[in-house]
C-alpha cells in the first residue's frame, strides 16, 4: 500500500491560524499607514516655511530706489509733459506715497509671508487675504513716459555714476532670495524672482536677472512717445520660498530697481 505523507503545511496541534484574508488586510493596513506617513512628511516639507515664519516675521525697509536711463522717465503721478518726469526716485518719496495712499509707515511696518497665484491678490498661509494697507506687502504706482516709442526692460546692469542695478539686498542670508517684485500694466504682470525665471503662463511672466546683464527675458511693457503709462509695483516676502524661515526674523532689506528703454526696431 502506498504511504501518504502528512500535510506539513498545517499545524498538527489544531491551533487556530489567521485566515489568508486577515493577513491580506494587515498588509493593506500597513501599506496604508506607510503611505499616510509619507503624505504627512510631504505636507510638512511643503509647508515648513509657512509654519516656521508665520506670525513672527520682523522685516524693516531700508531703501527703495528706482532709476531710469536716457529717453525713459517716470514719476509717482501723471505729468503733462515728458520733461516733468524724473530719472530717479528715492526711499523718502516712495515711502511717503505709500503712507498717503495705503496708510502704511514703512519704517514701522513689517512684511509678512504671503503668496499669490495671479500676482494680483495675495494670501497668508491660512488662505485669508492680505491687505497692502496693513503693510503685509508693499504696493504703489509708477507712471512712465518716454520721448520715443520703446520697450521698458528691468536690468541687472549698473548705471553711470554708481547707480545700482535691480536687486534685493540684506545682511541676513536668505532674505533677498525670499523676496519678489512685480510690475502690472496692460493686463499683464511681470515678476522678478531673484532665484531665476519661470517663463510665461497666462497673464504673467516670471524672470530672473543675472548681475551685470540685461536681456530680452526681462522685457516688459511698451511705451508710446510722450504717453503716460501707469504701472502697479508690488514687493512681497514669498511665504512658499524655502528661504522664508525664522532666520529672517528681524532682517533688514533694501530694494533697488533700474529700468532701461529699448527702442523698437
C-alpha positions, 0 to 999 in steps of 0.5 A: 500500500502506498504511504501518504505523507502528512500535510506539513503545511498545517499545524498538527496541534489544531491551533487556530491560524489567521485566515489568508484574508486577515493577513491580506488586510494587515498588509493593506493596513500597513501599506496604508499607514506607510503611505499616510506617513509619507503624505504627512512628511510631504505636507510638512516639507511643503509647508515648513516655511509657512509654519516656521515664519508665520506670525513672527516675521520682523522685516524693516525697509531700508531703501527703495530706489528706482532709476531710469536711463536716457529717453525713459522717465517716470514719476509717482503721478501723471505729468503733462509733459515728458520733461516733468518726469524724473530719472530717479526716485528715492526711499523718502518719496516712495515711502511717503506715497505709500503712507498717503495712499495705503496708510502704511509707515514703512519704517514701522511696518513689517512684511509678512509671508504671503503668496499669490497665484495671479500676482494680483491678490495675495494670501497668508498661509491660512488662505485669508487675504492680505491687505497692502494697507496693513503693510503685509506687502508693499504696493504703489504706482509708477507712471512712465513716459518716454520721448520715443516709442520703446520697450521698458526692460528691468536690468541687472546692469549698473548705471553711470555714476554708481547707480545700482542695478535691480536687486534685493539686498540684506545682511541676513542670508536668505532674505533677498532670495525670499523676496519678489517684485512685480510690475502690472500694466496692460493686463499683464504682470511681470515678476522678478524672482531673484532665484531665476525665471519661470517663463510665461503662463497666462497673464504673467511672466516670471524672470530672473536677472543675472548681475551685470546683464540685461536681456530680452527675458526681462522685457516688459511693457511698451511705451508710446512717445510722450504717453503716460503709462501707469504701472502697479509695483508690488514687493512681497516676502514669498511665504512658499520660498524655502528661504522664508524661515525664522532666520529672517526674523528681524532682517533688514532689506533694501530694494533697488530697481533700474529700468532701461528703454529699448527702442523698437526696431 
